[in-house]
Amino acid sequence: MSVQRALRLILLFLVLIVLHFTLRPVLAWRAEADFLVLAVLLAAVRLRPGAAAALGFVVGILCDALVPVSFGAGAFTLAVIGFAASWLKAVFFSDNVLLHAFFFFAGKWVYDILFLILERQMGAGAMVTQLLVWSPLAAALTALTGLIVIMLFRNMLEGAPA
């Protein structure tokens, strides 16, 4: 990967992180796109599993610093998501839109499942509702957002697995 392409990918990663902390609070939807998970997934498929896990961990720690009640849950979860995405990148190497959508959907839903279990802030009924109603809706919106990002920035992402 050329230096110019790497810098563009880093810029896209940073833009997604900024969108997570600026656009999401403004919209304040119950089921919202998760730009952090999207950024980690897009970066992880271009990194080795260990580096992807480290990236997910660092992003998770930065996010967890804002919510000290569940400190560590986001870091662990994003590290697992980054590692798994990097390890599975061979499966999603093709340019199939449905595979990309499933990849983003599954990544977000697994993130929510792990995070809510580790966070332990909800009762059983609320957790089931969150995991079976709101998390799939948020995962679908994240998948749609991921597909839009891929289509808008195809030239930046071209030549590397996504």
C-alpha positions as CSV (number, residue, x, y, z in Angstrom):
1,M,0.0,0.0,0.0
2,S,1.4,3.4,-1.0
3,V,2.0,6.1,1.6
4,Q,-0.7,8.3,-0.1
5,R,-3.3,5.6,0.1
6,A,-2.4,4.9,3.7
7,L,-2.8,8.5,4.6
8,R,-6.2,8.6,2.9
9,L,-7.3,5.6,4.9
10,I,-6.1,7.2,8.1
11,L,-8.0,10.3,7.2
12,L,-11.2,8.3,6.5
13,F,-10.7,6.5,9.8
14,L,-10.4,9.8,11.7
15,V,-13.4,11.2,9.9
16,L,-15.5,8.2,11.0
17,I,-14.3,8.7,14.6
18,V,-15.2,12.4,14.5
19,L,-18.6,11.5,13.1
20,H,-19.2,9.1,16.0
21,F,-18.7,11.9,18.6
22,T,-20.4,14.7,16.6
23,L,-23.2,13.3,14.5
24,R,-24.6,10.6,16.8
25,P,-25.3,12.9,19.7
26,V,-27.0,15.4,17.5
27,L,-29.3,12.7,16.0
28,A,-29.9,10.9,19.3
29,W,-31.7,8.0,17.7
30,R,-32.6,4.9,19.7
31,A,-31.0,2.7,16.9
32,E,-28.1,4.6,15.5
33,A,-25.2,3.9,13.2
34,D,-22.0,3.1,15.1
35,F,-19.2,4.9,13.3
36,L,-16.6,3.5,15.8
37,V,-17.4,-0.1,14.9
38,L,-17.4,0.9,11.2
39,A,-14.0,2.6,11.5
40,V,-12.5,-0.4,13.3
41,L,-14.0,-2.9,10.8
42,L,-12.7,-0.9,7.7
43,A,-9.2,-0.6,9.2
44,A,-9.1,-4.1,10.6
45,V,-9.4,-5.8,7.2
46,R,-6.3,-3.9,6.1
47,L,-4.2,-4.9,9.2
48,R,-2.8,-8.1,10.7
49,P,-5.0,-9.6,13.5
50,G,-2.7,-8.4,16.3
51,A,-2.5,-4.9,15.0
52,A,-6.3,-4.8,14.4
53,A,-6.9,-6.0,18.0
54,A,-4.5,-3.3,19.3
55,L,-6.3,-0.6,17.2
56,G,-9.7,-1.8,18.5
57,F,-8.4,-1.7,22.0
58,V,-7.0,1.8,21.7
59,V,-10.2,3.1,20.1
60,G,-12.3,1.3,22.8
61,I,-10.2,2.8,25.6
62,L,-10.7,6.3,24.2
63,C,-14.4,5.7,24.0
64,D,-14.6,4.1,27.4
65,A,-12.8,7.1,29.0
66,L,-16.1,9.0,28.4
67,V,-18.2,6.4,30.2
68,P,-16.3,5.3,33.3
69,V,-19.1,3.1,34.6
70,S,-18.4,0.5,31.9
71,F,-14.7,1.2,31.5
72,G,-13.0,-1.7,29.7
73,A,-16.1,-3.2,28.1
74,G,-15.7,-1.2,24.9
75,A,-12.0,-1.7,24.7
76,F,-12.3,-5.5,25.1
77,T,-15.2,-5.7,22.6
78,L,-13.6,-3.5,19.9
79,A,-10.4,-5.5,20.3
80,V,-12.3,-8.8,19.7
81,I,-14.1,-7.2,16.8
82,G,-10.9,-5.9,15.2
83,F,-9.1,-9.3,15.7
84,A,-12.1,-11.3,14.2
85,A,-12.5,-8.9,11.3
86,S,-8.8,-9.1,10.4
87,W,-8.8,-12.9,10.7
88,L,-11.9,-13.2,8.6
89,K,-10.8,-10.7,5.9
90,A,-10.1,-13.5,3.4
91,V,-13.9,-14.4,3.4
92,F,-14.8,-10.8,2.6
93,F,-12.2,-10.1,0.0
94,S,-14.7,-9.9,-2.9
95,D,-16.6,-6.9,-4.1
96,N,-20.0,-8.4,-3.2
97,V,-22.3,-5.7,-1.7
98,L,-24.3,-8.3,0.3
99,L,-21.1,-9.7,1.9
100,H,-20.1,-6.2,2.9
101,A,-23.5,-5.5,4.4
102,F,-23.5,-8.8,6.3
103,F,-19.9,-8.1,7.5
104,F,-20.9,-4.7,8.9
105,F,-24.2,-6.0,10.3
106,A,-22.6,-8.9,12.1
107,G,-19.7,-6.8,13.4
108,K,-22.1,-4.3,15.0
109,W,-24.5,-6.9,16.4
110,V,-21.6,-8.9,17.9
111,Y,-20.2,-5.7,19.4
112,D,-23.6,-4.9,21.0
113,I,-24.0,-8.5,22.4
114,L,-20.5,-8.5,23.9
115,F,-20.7,-4.9,25.2
116,L,-24.1,-5.4,26.9
117,I,-23.0,-8.6,28.6
118,L,-19.7,-7.1,29.8
119,E,-21.4,-3.8,30.9
120,R,-24.0,-5.5,33.1
121,Q,-26.1,-2.3,33.4
122,M,-29.4,-3.7,32.3
123,G,-31.9,-6.1,33.7
124,A,-32.7,-9.3,31.8
125,G,-35.8,-8.1,30.1
126,A,-34.3,-4.8,29.0
127,M,-31.2,-6.6,27.7
128,V,-33.3,-9.1,25.7
129,T,-35.3,-6.2,24.2
130,Q,-32.0,-4.3,23.4
131,L,-30.4,-7.4,21.8
132,L,-33.4,-8.6,19.8
133,V,-35.0,-5.3,18.8
134,W,-32.7,-2.3,19.0
135,S,-29.3,-3.9,18.3
136,P,-30.4,-5.5,15.0
137,L,-31.9,-2.1,13.9
138,A,-28.7,-0.3,14.9
139,A,-26.7,-3.1,13.1
140,A,-28.8,-2.6,9.9
141,L,-28.3,1.1,10.0
142,T,-24.5,0.6,10.6
143,A,-24.4,-1.8,7.6
144,L,-26.3,0.7,5.4
145,T,-23.9,3.5,6.5
146,G,-20.9,1.2,5.8
147,L,-22.1,0.5,2.3
148,I,-22.6,4.3,1.7
149,V,-19.0,4.9,3.0
150,I,-17.7,2.2,0.7
151,M,-19.5,3.6,-2.3
152,L,-18.5,7.2,-1.6
153,F,-14.8,6.4,-0.9
154,R,-14.4,3.5,-3.3
155,N,-11.2,4.9,-4.8
156,M,-9.6,5.3,-1.4
157,L,-10.5,1.8,-0.4
158,E,-9.7,0.2,-3.8
159,G,-6.9,-2.3,-4.0
160,A,-7.3,-3.5,-0.4
161,P,-9.7,-6.0,1.0
162,A,-12.9,-4.5,2.4
